[in-house]
Each structure stands twice: as structure tokens, then as C-alpha cells.
Amino acid sequence: MPDFMFIYHGGGKPEGAAEIDRAMKAWGQWMGTHGPSFTDPGNPVGMSKTVTLSGVEDHGGANPTTGYTIVKADSIEAACEIARSNPIVMDGGSVEVAEILPIEM
């Protein structure tokens, strides 16, 4: 069964105790439902830098990454179904789903 990376974009940072509590409960419920599929439950990420041949820029591009999760699923369609109920989607963000392709040495 392949692994898929969920790359989170957008969504809001909760402010205040009530919003933080709501967000943590939503993530807890989502993780409780899909936890057995997680290879790595992931984490939010901080500000990123973009590295190119031209140099380093202090931003993550047009749609910066806000976090990630690694999920094991039968297919990319099954992984997308798991991502569909992710709290970041419910908060107006998006989840990019990509299969992790193993490299054989």
C-alpha cells in the first residue's frame, strides 16, 4: 500500500482560547478517525524560504505550505477521500495530495 503526502496550504491560525479549542477538537476528531492510516501524523510548519539558482527568497511562494501529514492508502483517490474531511479544508485552506514514490537502490 503506497504512502501519500498531504501538503497543507492556507487555513487560518486560530486566535483566542475558544478558537484554539475548536481547532484542536476538529484535528483530534479527524486524526482519531483516520489515525490508523497515518505513517507520520505530521506538524504545522513555519515560514519557508524558496531556493532557486538565482538565490534565496524569504517566502514560500504564491501558496506557502502550512503543514504536512503522511498517509498510507490503497490509491490516490482513497487518500483524497481522507483529505476531503481535513479541518484545514473546512477552514478554507487546501490539501495537496501526492504519492511518495519509493526509490530503489
C-alpha positions as CSV (number, residue, x, y, z in Angstrom):
1,M,0.0,0.0,0.0
2,P,1.6,3.3,-1.1
3,D,2.2,6.4,1.1
4,F,0.8,9.8,0.2
5,M,1.9,13.2,1.4
6,F,-0.7,15.7,2.4
7,I,0.7,19.2,1.9
8,Y,-1.5,21.8,3.7
9,H,-1.9,25.3,2.3
10,G,-3.8,28.2,3.9
11,G,-6.3,27.9,6.7
12,G,-6.3,30.3,9.5
13,K,-4.2,30.4,12.6
14,P,-6.7,30.2,15.5
15,E,-6.8,33.2,17.8
16,G,-8.1,33.1,21.3
17,A,-8.8,30.2,23.6
18,A,-12.2,29.3,22.1
19,E,-10.8,29.2,18.5
20,I,-7.8,27.2,19.6
21,D,-10.0,24.7,21.4
22,R,-12.3,24.4,18.4
23,A,-9.4,23.8,16.1
24,M,-7.7,21.2,18.4
25,K,-11.0,19.3,18.7
26,A,-11.5,19.3,15.0
27,W,-8.0,18.0,14.3
28,G,-8.3,15.5,17.2
29,Q,-11.5,14.1,15.7
30,W,-10.0,13.9,12.2
31,M,-6.9,12.2,13.5
32,G,-9.0,9.8,15.6
33,T,-11.0,8.8,12.6
34,H,-8.0,8.3,10.2
35,G,-5.1,7.7,12.7
36,P,-4.5,4.1,11.6
37,S,-3.8,5.4,8.1
38,F,-1.0,7.8,9.3
39,T,2.6,6.9,8.6
40,D,3.5,10.3,10.1
41,P,0.7,12.5,11.5
42,G,2.9,15.5,10.6
43,N,3.0,19.0,12.0
44,P,2.4,22.6,11.1
45,V,5.4,24.4,9.6
46,G,6.8,27.8,10.0
47,M,7.8,30.4,7.4
48,S,9.7,28.9,4.5
49,K,12.3,30.2,2.1
50,T,12.4,29.5,-1.7
51,V,15.7,28.4,-3.0
52,T,16.5,28.7,-6.8
53,L,19.6,29.1,-8.9
54,S,19.0,32.9,-8.5
55,G,19.2,32.8,-4.7
56,V,17.0,32.5,-1.7
57,E,13.7,34.4,-1.2
58,D,12.1,34.9,2.2
59,H,8.7,33.4,1.4
60,G,7.1,30.2,0.4
61,G,5.8,31.3,-3.0
62,A,2.3,32.0,-4.1
63,N,0.7,29.3,-1.9
64,P,3.0,28.6,1.1
65,T,2.9,25.3,2.9
66,T,1.4,25.4,6.4
67,G,1.9,21.7,7.4
68,Y,2.0,18.1,6.3
69,T,0.8,14.5,7.0
70,I,2.0,11.2,5.6
71,V,-0.9,8.7,5.0
72,K,-1.0,5.1,3.8
73,A,-3.9,4.4,1.4
74,D,-4.9,2.0,-1.4
75,S,-4.9,4.7,-4.1
76,I,-4.7,8.4,-4.6
77,E,-8.5,8.5,-4.7
78,A,-8.6,6.9,-1.3
79,A,-6.1,9.4,0.0
80,C,-8.1,12.3,-1.4
81,E,-11.2,11.0,0.4
82,I,-9.2,11.1,3.7
83,A,-8.0,14.6,2.9
84,R,-11.5,15.8,2.0
85,S,-12.6,15.9,5.6
86,N,-9.4,17.5,6.9
87,P,-10.0,20.5,9.2
88,I,-7.9,22.8,7.1
89,V,-10.3,22.3,4.1
90,M,-13.2,23.1,6.4
91,D,-11.4,26.4,7.4
92,G,-11.0,27.5,3.7
93,G,-7.5,26.0,3.1
94,S,-6.5,23.2,0.8
95,V,-4.7,19.9,0.9
96,E,-2.4,18.9,-2.0
97,V,-2.2,15.0,-2.2
98,A,0.9,13.4,-3.8
99,E,2.1,9.8,-3.9
100,I,5.5,9.3,-2.4
101,L,7.4,7.2,-4.9
102,P,10.0,4.9,-3.4
103,I,13.5,4.9,-4.9
104,E,15.0,1.5,-5.2
105,M,18.8,1.4,-4.8
